[in-house]
Amino acid sequence: MIEEMIEKAFGALKYSYSPYSNFKVAAALLTEGGKIYTGCNIENAAYSPTNCAERTAVFKAVSEGERRFLAICIVNEDAEGNHDYCPPCGVCRQVLMEFADAEKLQVILAKNGKEYKVYTLAELLPLGFGPENL
């Protein structure tokens, strides 16, 4: 499943709207039901309304009734066409925490189909605040 997620994430890079940073990011999000939703970063001239790829994928899934996620794959491409490991920002980590078990959600950071690292959300967001804290 990791290879399929990496492929779908790289396929979504072409939809990135990143005219200001020239830094494309895309994500592929796996639901408990086995469906994969993709997302890309969408920049804005005012900067703060910019939306990350991870949140785009989560919001697409949630808007279609999905509420539980198992994994997310994140890829990037810089202005020269290079790919590197691209961890999610703090806001995206917090959004993921809302819809996943932090100890189980796999966060896959991929340079390509063969070079990738897998973390849990708990590793990337220690002592995260989620619904169970309320």
KAFEN-V863323 format. One record per backbone hydrogen bond with DSSP energy under -1.0 kcal/mol. NH is the residue of the N-H (numbers start at 1). CO is the residue of the C=O. E is the energy in kcal/mol with one decimal. If there is no record, write none. Layout:
# KAFEN-V863323
NH;CO;E / NH;CO;E
This chain:
# KAFEN-V863323
5;1;-2.3 / 6;2;-2.6 / 7;3;-2.3 / 8;4;-2.5 / 9;5;-2.5 / 10;6;-2.6 / 11;7;-2.0 / 12;8;-1.3 / 15;12;-1.8 / 16;13;-1.7 / 17;41;-2.4 / 22;18;-1.8 / 24;77;-2.6 / 26;75;-2.2 / 27;39;-2.6 / 28;73;-2.0 / 29;37;-3.5 / 30;71;-3.2 / 31;35;-2.7 / 32;68;-2.2 / 34;31;-1.8 / 37;29;-2.4 / 39;27;-2.0 / 41;25;-2.0 / 42;51;-2.7 / 43;17;-3.2 / 47;44;-2.4 / 48;46;-2.7 / 50;47;-2.2 / 51;42;-2.4 / 56;52;-2.1 / 57;53;-2.3 / 58;54;-2.4 / 59;55;-3.1 / 60;56;-2.2 / 61;57;-2.2 / 62;58;-3.0 / 63;59;-2.3 / 64;61;-1.2 / 65;62;-2.0 / 66;61;-2.3 / 69;99;-1.7 / 70;30;-2.8 / 71;30;-1.2 / 72;106;-2.5 / 73;28;-2.7 / 74;108;-3.0 / 75;26;-2.6 / 77;24;-2.2 / 78;82;-2.3 / 81;78;-2.2 / 93;89;-2.1 / 94;90;-2.1 / 95;91;-2.3 / 96;92;-2.5 / 97;93;-1.8 / 99;96;-1.2 / 104;101;-1.8 / 105;101;-3.0 / 106;70;-2.4 / 107;119;-3.5 / 108;72;-3.4 / 109;117;-2.8 / 110;74;-1.9 / 111;115;-3.0 / 112;115;-1.4 / 117;109;-2.5 / 119;107;-2.2 / 121;105;-1.5 / 122;102;-2.7 / 124;120;-1.3 / 125;121;-2.1 / 128;125;-1.3 / 133;130;-2.3 / 134;131;-1.6
